[in-house]
Amino acid sequence: MFKISMQFFAHKKGVGSTKNGRDSEAKRLGVKRADGQFVKAGNILVRQRGTHIHPGEGVGIGSDDTLFATVSGKVKFERYGRDRKKVSVYTEQ
């Protein structure tokens, strides 16, 4: 007698798992109020990680480096030094 050995191969590729396919949530950083815009005391001006923009007159800095207005007035983005930027809020008189 003859013994026939039959071997079947998959006709569809097996689907494995992947280690990709996820991303971190956006942190919504950046400038929140434009130059020349009127703001109230307490308004957030810039959300940032580290002090890319420094606080000037009428601006406070939070524990997470967020810049906020301490007085009501107009926003002014300025340069100081060769490579630094600051944001100030000037009250209108």
Order of alpha helices (4+ residues) and beta strands (2+ residues): beta-beta-beta-beta-beta-beta-beta-beta
